[in-house]
Amino acid sequence: MKEKFGEYEATKYLESLGYEILCNNFRCLQGEIDIIAKDREEIVFVEVKTRYNKYYGEARDAVDKNKQKHILDSAKYYLYKNRKENAFVRIDVIEVYPKNNNFLIKHIKQAI
């Protein structure tokens, strides 16, 4: 449930910036992508990481080489399945840090 909080807040954040949300929690054999959105002419694949403290490092540190491979493979499959192989794409990471009754969002564009 905690993970869904971060994805929900990240989705609201992207919508507030004018992104069109195309899909949440896209799953395929290659892996999963938390949010797929459109930012003007770019399709943006977003990995959301929620952390309640930095004891184990920054949230983005959890997007290791193995996770990056799954994201890239899943993104390629999404583009193929939706016949958008020639689209402009980017992969972002959004960190969500809940604090008291609020939260901090860090948006890292072109993270991968």
N, C-alpha and C positions, 0 to 999 in steps of 0.2 A: 504494500500500500504506500510506503514511503517513496518508492521509486515513481509511482504514478503521480504523486504530488509534484515532484520535480518536472515530470513530463507535461503535466497540466499547466504549471506556471510557465514553463518554456513555451508552450503553445500559445498561451495568452500574450506573452511577451512578443513573440514573432508576429502575431496578429496585430498588436498595437503598433508595430513598425510597418504594417501594410503588406506583410507576407500573406500569400494565399496558401492555406494548409491543404495539401493534396492527400495526405495519408498519415495516420498515426499507427505506430506499431506494425509496420510492414514486415511480414515474416515469409521466409522461403527456406529452402534447403541450405542455402549459403549462410544464412544468419538472420539478423533482425536489424531494422533501422527504426529508431524511436519516432522521428518526425521527417516527413518529406514535404517540402514547401516550395513555393515559387516566389522568387524575389526578382521582380521585373522579368527579364528574359532567362534567368538562371534557375535551374532546378537545384535545390539545396537539400542535401542529406544531412540530418542533424542527429548527433549522438548527445544524449542528455545524461549528465552525471550529477547526482545529488549527494552531498556530504553534510553531515551535521557537525563535523569538526575536521581539522587538518592533521589529526594525529598520524594518519598514514600518507600524508602529502596532499597535494592539490587534487581536486576531482579529475582534472584532465590527465593526471598520471595513470589513471585506470584504463586509458585508451592506449594500450600497449600494441606492439607489432601484430600480435595475433588478432586482437579486436579490430585493428585497422584493416587487416586482410578480410575479415568477415564483412566489415562495412563496405569495402570496395567491391567485393564479390556480389554482395546483396544489391548494391547500387547498380552494378552492371546488369544484373538480372532484371531489376525494376525497369531500367531504360529499355532493355530488349523486349520485355513483356508488353510495355506500353508504346513500343515503336518510337522511341525518342533517343535512339543511339547517337544522333547528331546534335543533341541539345547541349547548351552550355551548362556545366555543372560545377558544384563546389561542395565540399564537405566541411561542416562546422561542428564545433563542440560547444555546448552550453553547460556551464556549471551553475548549479543551484545550491545556495547555502542558506538553509532556513535559520532564522535567528529571532527568538522571542515570537512575536506575532507577525513578523515580517520575513523578508528573505532578500538575499543579494544574488543577482544574476550576472555572470560574466560570459560574454558571447565572444568566442574565438572563431573568427572567420578564416576559411581556408586552412583549417587545422591539420588536414592530412593532404 
